[in-house]
Amino acid sequence: GCPLLETLDIRRCYNLDLSGSLRKRCLEQIKDVQLPIQYHSEEYEYGDDYATYHDSLIDGESYYPYD
């Protein structure tokens, strides 16, 4: 590792597995750690009018979320 590392910003690194001892070590050994926020889509309720890029491909329409 890097024993002199003081700052680590990985907020935009979303495919990391920081469970268990790795997360603990980062938080204990680095002064300023910015971890990614974990969003779980199953916890968010989308409205009936919510469209996704994938939906537009299936429907054959062009995707533009701000119509």
Jmol script that loads the backbone (N, CA, C; Angstrom):
load data "model"
ATOM      1  N   GLY A   1       0.807  -1.179   0.000  1.00  0.00           N
ATOM      2  CA  GLY A   1       0.000   0.000   0.000  1.00  0.00           C
ATOM      3  C   GLY A   1       0.855   1.250   0.000  1.00  0.00           C
ATOM      4  N   CYS A   2       0.224   2.356   0.235  1.00  0.00           N
ATOM      5  CA  CYS A   2       0.872   3.670   0.295  1.00  0.00           C
ATOM      6  C   CYS A   2       0.739   4.206   1.718  1.00  0.00           C
ATOM      7  N   PRO A   3       1.739   4.028   2.567  1.00  0.00           N
ATOM      8  CA  PRO A   3       1.612   4.439   3.959  1.00  0.00           C
ATOM      9  C   PRO A   3       1.487   5.949   4.151  1.00  0.00           C
ATOM     10  N   LEU A   4       1.876   6.758   3.169  1.00  0.00           N
ATOM     11  CA  LEU A   4       1.803   8.208   3.294  1.00  0.00           C
ATOM     12  C   LEU A   4       0.567   8.805   2.623  1.00  0.00           C
ATOM     13  N   LEU A   5      -0.308   7.966   2.078  1.00  0.00           N
ATOM     14  CA  LEU A   5      -1.514   8.445   1.405  1.00  0.00           C
ATOM     15  C   LEU A   5      -2.438   9.118   2.419  1.00  0.00           C
ATOM     16  N   GLU A   6      -2.820  10.374   2.143  1.00  0.00           N
ATOM     17  CA  GLU A   6      -3.678  11.115   3.059  1.00  0.00           C
ATOM     18  C   GLU A   6      -5.072  11.354   2.509  1.00  0.00           C
ATOM     19  N   THR A   7      -5.223  11.398   1.180  1.00  0.00           N
ATOM     20  CA  THR A   7      -6.505  11.701   0.555  1.00  0.00           C
ATOM     21  C   THR A   7      -6.800  10.688  -0.539  1.00  0.00           C
ATOM     22  N   LEU A   8      -8.042  10.197  -0.551  1.00  0.00           N
ATOM     23  CA  LEU A   8      -8.481   9.271  -1.589  1.00  0.00           C
ATOM     24  C   LEU A   8      -9.921   9.610  -1.948  1.00  0.00           C
ATOM     25  N   ASP A   9     -10.139  10.020  -3.202  1.00  0.00           N
ATOM     26  CA  ASP A   9     -11.479  10.379  -3.672  1.00  0.00           C
ATOM     27  C   ASP A   9     -11.873   9.396  -4.770  1.00  0.00           C
ATOM     28  N   ILE A  10     -12.744   8.469  -4.437  1.00  0.00           N
ATOM     29  CA  ILE A  10     -13.203   7.464  -5.408  1.00  0.00           C
ATOM     30  C   ILE A  10     -14.723   7.519  -5.546  1.00  0.00           C
ATOM     31  N   ARG A  11     -15.291   8.726  -5.400  1.00  0.00           N
ATOM     32  CA  ARG A  11     -16.747   8.888  -5.456  1.00  0.00           C
ATOM     33  C   ARG A  11     -17.340   8.477  -6.792  1.00  0.00           C
ATOM     34  N   ARG A  12     -16.611   8.596  -7.885  1.00  0.00           N
ATOM     35  CA  ARG A  12     -17.154   8.256  -9.201  1.00  0.00           C
ATOM     36  C   ARG A  12     -16.679   6.882  -9.694  1.00  0.00           C
ATOM     37  N   CYS A  13     -16.188   6.078  -8.808  1.00  0.00           N
ATOM     38  CA  CYS A  13     -15.783   4.706  -9.131  1.00  0.00           C
ATOM     39  C   CYS A  13     -16.869   3.780  -8.589  1.00  0.00           C
ATOM     40  N   TYR A  14     -17.769   3.347  -9.465  1.00  0.00           N
ATOM     41  CA  TYR A  14     -18.976   2.662  -9.003  1.00  0.00           C
ATOM     42  C   TYR A  14     -18.901   1.141  -8.993  1.00  0.00           C
ATOM     43  N   ASN A  15     -17.926   0.546  -9.627  1.00  0.00           N
ATOM     44  CA  ASN A  15     -17.863  -0.918  -9.673  1.00  0.00           C
ATOM     45  C   ASN A  15     -16.806  -1.451  -8.719  1.00  0.00           C
ATOM     46  N   LEU A  16     -16.779  -0.908  -7.539  1.00  0.00           N
ATOM     47  CA  LEU A  16     -15.829  -1.345  -6.524  1.00  0.00           C
ATOM     48  C   LEU A  16     -16.542  -2.169  -5.467  1.00  0.00           C
ATOM     49  N   ASP A  17     -15.841  -3.153  -4.950  1.00  0.00           N
ATOM     50  CA  ASP A  17     -16.375  -3.932  -3.832  1.00  0.00           C
ATOM     51  C   ASP A  17     -15.586  -3.539  -2.591  1.00  0.00           C
ATOM     52  N   LEU A  18     -16.132  -2.611  -1.842  1.00  0.00           N
ATOM     53  CA  LEU A  18     -15.451  -2.115  -0.648  1.00  0.00           C
ATOM     54  C   LEU A  18     -16.081  -2.667   0.620  1.00  0.00           C
ATOM     55  N   SER A  19     -16.483  -3.902   0.560  1.00  0.00           N
ATOM     56  CA  SER A  19     -17.070  -4.514   1.742  1.00  0.00           C
ATOM     57  C   SER A  19     -15.971  -5.114   2.609  1.00  0.00           C
ATOM     58  N   GLY A  20     -16.280  -5.273   3.846  1.00  0.00           N
ATOM     59  CA  GLY A  20     -15.373  -5.966   4.747  1.00  0.00           C
ATOM     60  C   GLY A  20     -14.123  -5.192   5.105  1.00  0.00           C
ATOM     61  N   SER A  21     -12.995  -5.906   5.126  1.00  0.00           N
ATOM     62  CA  SER A  21     -11.760  -5.348   5.662  1.00  0.00           C
ATOM     63  C   SER A  21     -11.160  -4.239   4.798  1.00  0.00           C
ATOM     64  N   LEU A  22     -11.363  -4.258   3.491  1.00  0.00           N
ATOM     65  CA  LEU A  22     -10.794  -3.212   2.636  1.00  0.00           C
ATOM     66  C   LEU A  22     -11.388  -1.849   2.980  1.00  0.00           C
ATOM     67  N   ARG A  23     -12.690  -1.782   3.120  1.00  0.00           N
ATOM     68  CA  ARG A  23     -13.355  -0.522   3.498  1.00  0.00           C
ATOM     69  C   ARG A  23     -12.856  -0.057   4.865  1.00  0.00           C
ATOM     70  N   LYS A  24     -12.766  -0.975   5.790  1.00  0.00           N
ATOM     71  CA  LYS A  24     -12.316  -0.646   7.142  1.00  0.00           C
ATOM     72  C   LYS A  24     -10.895  -0.090   7.126  1.00  0.00           C
ATOM     73  N   ARG A  25     -10.009  -0.728   6.379  1.00  0.00           N
ATOM     74  CA  ARG A  25      -8.621  -0.257   6.292  1.00  0.00           C
ATOM     75  C   ARG A  25      -8.533   1.130   5.682  1.00  0.00           C
ATOM     76  N   CYS A  26      -9.301   1.371   4.619  1.00  0.00           N
ATOM     77  CA  CYS A  26      -9.291   2.697   3.985  1.00  0.00           C
ATOM     78  C   CYS A  26      -9.715   3.766   4.984  1.00  0.00           C
ATOM     79  N   LEU A  27     -10.801   3.511   5.702  1.00  0.00           N
ATOM     80  CA  LEU A  27     -11.321   4.496   6.646  1.00  0.00           C
ATOM     81  C   LEU A  27     -10.391   4.708   7.838  1.00  0.00           C
ATOM     82  N   GLU A  28      -9.675   3.677   8.238  1.00  0.00           N
ATOM     83  CA  GLU A  28      -8.777   3.786   9.390  1.00  0.00           C
ATOM     84  C   GLU A  28      -7.437   4.411   9.033  1.00  0.00           C
ATOM     85  N   GLN A  29      -6.921   4.149   7.833  1.00  0.00           N
ATOM     86  CA  GLN A  29      -5.550   4.526   7.504  1.00  0.00           C
ATOM     87  C   GLN A  29      -5.419   5.785   6.648  1.00  0.00           C
ATOM     88  N   ILE A  30      -6.516   6.289   6.090  1.00  0.00           N
ATOM     89  CA  ILE A  30      -6.450   7.467   5.224  1.00  0.00           C
ATOM     90  C   ILE A  30      -7.262   8.576   5.880  1.00  0.00           C
ATOM     91  N   LYS A  31      -6.664   9.766   5.991  1.00  0.00           N
ATOM     92  CA  LYS A  31      -7.325  10.884   6.680  1.00  0.00           C
ATOM     93  C   LYS A  31      -8.614  11.316   6.000  1.00  0.00           C
ATOM     94  N   ASP A  32      -8.569  11.513   4.688  1.00  0.00           N
ATOM     95  CA  ASP A  32      -9.722  12.034   3.944  1.00  0.00           C
ATOM     96  C   ASP A  32     -10.111  11.028   2.867  1.00  0.00           C
ATOM     97  N   VAL A  33     -11.169  10.268   3.124  1.00  0.00           N
ATOM     98  CA  VAL A  33     -11.639   9.254   2.174  1.00  0.00           C
ATOM     99  C   VAL A  33     -13.027   9.648   1.685  1.00  0.00           C
ATOM    100  N   GLN A  34     -13.196   9.718   0.374  1.00  0.00           N
ATOM    101  CA  GLN A  34     -14.490  10.002  -0.243  1.00  0.00           C
ATOM    102  C   GLN A  34     -14.912   8.746  -0.999  1.00  0.00           C
ATOM    103  N   LEU A  35     -15.837   7.986  -0.433  1.00  0.00           N
ATOM    104  CA  LEU A  35     -16.285   6.728  -1.024  1.00  0.00           C
ATOM    105  C   LEU A  35     -17.487   6.960  -1.928  1.00  0.00           C
ATOM    106  N   PRO A  36     -17.703   6.063  -2.899  1.00  0.00           N
ATOM    107  CA  PRO A  36     -18.883   6.194  -3.757  1.00  0.00           C
ATOM    108  C   PRO A  36     -20.165   5.999  -2.957  1.00  0.00           C
ATOM    109  N   ILE A  37     -21.201   6.719  -3.362  1.00  0.00           N
ATOM    110  CA  ILE A  37     -22.513   6.561  -2.742  1.00  0.00           C
ATOM    111  C   ILE A  37     -23.189   5.372  -3.404  1.00  0.00           C
ATOM    112  N   GLN A  38     -23.722   4.481  -2.620  1.00  0.00           N
ATOM    113  CA  GLN A  38     -24.386   3.296  -3.150  1.00  0.00           C
ATOM    114  C   GLN A  38     -25.882   3.558  -3.253  1.00  0.00           C
ATOM    115  N   TYR A  39     -26.393   3.569  -4.470  1.00  0.00           N
ATOM    116  CA  TYR A  39     -27.824   3.712  -4.695  1.00  0.00           C
ATOM    117  C   TYR A  39     -28.389   2.355  -5.066  1.00  0.00           C
ATOM    118  N   HIS A  40     -29.499   2.013  -4.495  1.00  0.00           N
ATOM    119  CA  HIS A  40     -30.164   0.763  -4.818  1.00  0.00           C
ATOM    120  C   HIS A  40     -31.461   1.106  -5.533  1.00  0.00           C
ATOM    121  N   SER A  41     -31.544   0.771  -6.810  1.00  0.00           N
ATOM    122  CA  SER A  41     -32.704   1.163  -7.612  1.00  0.00           C
ATOM    123  C   SER A  41     -34.002   0.566  -7.081  1.00  0.00           C
ATOM    124  N   GLU A  42     -33.929  -0.565  -6.399  1.00  0.00           N
ATOM    125  CA  GLU A  42     -35.154  -1.161  -5.874  1.00  0.00           C
ATOM    126  C   GLU A  42     -35.722  -0.345  -4.711  1.00  0.00           C
ATOM    127  N   GLU A  43     -34.923   0.556  -4.132  1.00  0.00           N
ATOM    128  CA  GLU A  43     -35.397   1.402  -3.048  1.00  0.00           C
ATOM    129  C   GLU A  43     -36.047   2.683  -3.564  1.00  0.00           C
ATOM    130  N   TYR A  44     -35.924   2.965  -4.849  1.00  0.00           N
ATOM    131  CA  TYR A  44     -36.468   4.190  -5.423  1.00  0.00           C
ATOM    132  C   TYR A  44     -37.701   3.855  -6.232  1.00  0.00           C
ATOM    133  N   GLU A  45     -38.774   4.590  -6.018  1.00  0.00           N
ATOM    134  CA  GLU A  45     -40.005   4.338  -6.761  1.00  0.00           C
ATOM    135  C   GLU A  45     -40.081   5.290  -7.939  1.00  0.00           C
ATOM    136  N   TYR A  46     -40.086   4.739  -9.132  1.00  0.00           N
ATOM    137  CA  TYR A  46     -40.187   5.537 -10.345  1.00  0.00           C
ATOM    138  C   TYR A  46     -41.655   5.751 -10.675  1.00  0.00           C
ATOM    139  N   GLY A  47     -41.973   6.927 -11.223  1.00  0.00           N
ATOM    140  CA  GLY A  47     -43.332   7.210 -11.646  1.00  0.00           C
ATOM    141  C   GLY A  47     -43.678   6.445 -12.916  1.00  0.00           C
ATOM    142  N   ASP A  48     -44.971   6.387 -13.242  1.00  0.00           N
ATOM    143  CA  ASP A  48     -45.423   5.673 -14.437  1.00  0.00           C
ATOM    144  C   ASP A  48     -44.898   6.291 -15.720  1.00  0.00           C
ATOM    145  N   ASP A  49     -44.581   7.585 -15.697  1.00  0.00           N
ATOM    146  CA  ASP A  49     -44.109   8.252 -16.904  1.00  0.00           C
ATOM    147  C   ASP A  49     -42.591   8.208 -17.035  1.00  0.00           C
ATOM    148  N   TYR A  50     -41.917   7.485 -16.159  1.00  0.00           N
ATOM    149  CA  TYR A  50     -40.463   7.394 -16.204  1.00  0.00           C
ATOM    150  C   TYR A  50     -40.036   6.555 -17.402  1.00  0.00           C
ATOM    151  N   ALA A  51     -39.213   7.130 -18.267  1.00  0.00           N
ATOM    152  CA  ALA A  51     -38.710   6.420 -19.449  1.00  0.00           C
ATOM    153  C   ALA A  51     -37.208   6.253 -19.324  1.00  0.00           C
ATOM    154  N   THR A  52     -36.714   5.185 -19.860  1.00  0.00           N
ATOM    155  CA  THR A  52     -35.281   4.956 -19.853  1.00  0.00           C
ATOM    156  C   THR A  52     -34.780   4.843 -21.275  1.00  0.00           C
ATOM    157  N   TYR A  53     -33.477   4.922 -21.409  1.00  0.00           N
ATOM    158  CA  TYR A  53     -32.860   4.743 -22.720  1.00  0.00           C
ATOM    159  C   TYR A  53     -33.217   3.367 -23.272  1.00  0.00           C
ATOM    160  N   HIS A  54     -33.199   2.348 -22.418  1.00  0.00           N
ATOM    161  CA  HIS A  54     -33.530   0.989 -22.839  1.00  0.00           C
ATOM    162  C   HIS A  54     -34.963   0.907 -23.350  1.00  0.00           C
ATOM    163  N   ASP A  55     -35.905   1.563 -22.659  1.00  0.00           N
ATOM    164  CA  ASP A  55     -37.305   1.576 -23.094  1.00  0.00           C
ATOM    165  C   ASP A  55     -37.446   2.179 -24.482  1.00  0.00           C
ATOM    166  N   SER A  56     -36.722   3.262 -24.759  1.00  0.00           N
ATOM    167  CA  SER A  56     -36.850   3.923 -26.055  1.00  0.00           C
ATOM    168  C   SER A  56     -36.308   3.047 -27.174  1.00  0.00           C
ATOM    169  N   LEU A  57     -35.294   2.243 -26.892  1.00  0.00           N
ATOM    170  CA  LEU A  57     -34.770   1.333 -27.912  1.00  0.00           C
ATOM    171  C   LEU A  57     -35.804   0.271 -28.260  1.00  0.00           C
ATOM    172  N   ILE A  58     -36.514  -0.205 -27.260  1.00  0.00           N
ATOM    173  CA  ILE A  58     -37.539  -1.219 -27.490  1.00  0.00           C
ATOM    174  C   ILE A  58     -38.706  -0.628 -28.275  1.00  0.00           C
ATOM    175  N   ASP A  59     -39.104   0.597 -27.928  1.00  0.00           N
ATOM    176  CA  ASP A  59     -40.230   1.252 -28.593  1.00  0.00           C
ATOM    177  C   ASP A  59     -39.870   1.810 -29.964  1.00  0.00           C
ATOM    178  N   GLY A  60     -38.585   1.892 -30.285  1.00  0.00           N
ATOM    179  CA  GLY A  60     -38.154   2.425 -31.567  1.00  0.00           C
ATOM    180  C   GLY A  60     -38.179   3.939 -31.638  1.00  0.00           C
ATOM    181  N   GLU A  61     -38.322   4.598 -30.505  1.00  0.00           N
ATOM    182  CA  GLU A  61     -38.339   6.053 -30.467  1.00  0.00           C
ATOM    183  C   GLU A  61     -36.938   6.568 -30.156  1.00  0.00           C
ATOM    184  N   SER A  62     -36.703   7.829 -30.458  1.00  0.00           N
ATOM    185  CA  SER A  62     -35.436   8.423 -30.044  1.00  0.00           C
ATOM    186  C   SER A  62     -35.559   8.813 -28.577  1.00  0.00           C
ATOM    187  N   TYR A  63     -34.495   8.646 -27.845  1.00  0.00           N
ATOM    188  CA  TYR A  63     -34.505   8.923 -26.408  1.00  0.00           C
ATOM    189  C   TYR A  63     -34.060  10.353 -26.164  1.00  0.00           C
ATOM    190  N   TYR A  64     -34.918  11.144 -25.582  1.00  0.00           N
ATOM    191  CA  TYR A  64     -34.573  12.482 -25.135  1.00  0.00           C
ATOM    192  C   TYR A  64     -35.368  12.736 -23.864  1.00  0.00           C
ATOM    193  N   PRO A  65     -34.717  12.693 -22.701  1.00  0.00           N
ATOM    194  CA  PRO A  65     -35.441  12.736 -21.435  1.00  0.00           C
ATOM    195  C   PRO A  65     -36.074  14.078 -21.088  1.00  0.00           C
ATOM    196  N   TYR A  66     -35.803  15.130 -21.849  1.00  0.00           N
ATOM    197  CA  TYR A  66     -36.297  16.461 -21.482  1.00  0.00           C
ATOM    198  C   TYR A  66     -37.349  16.984 -22.443  1.00  0.00           C
ATOM    199  N   ASP A  67     -38.162  16.111 -23.015  1.00  0.00           N
ATOM    200  CA  ASP A  67     -39.250  16.548 -23.905  1.00  0.00           C
ATOM    201  C   ASP A  67     -40.338  17.227 -23.124  1.00  0.00           C
TER     202      ASP A  67
END
end "model"
wireframe off; spacefill off
backbone 0.3
color backbone group
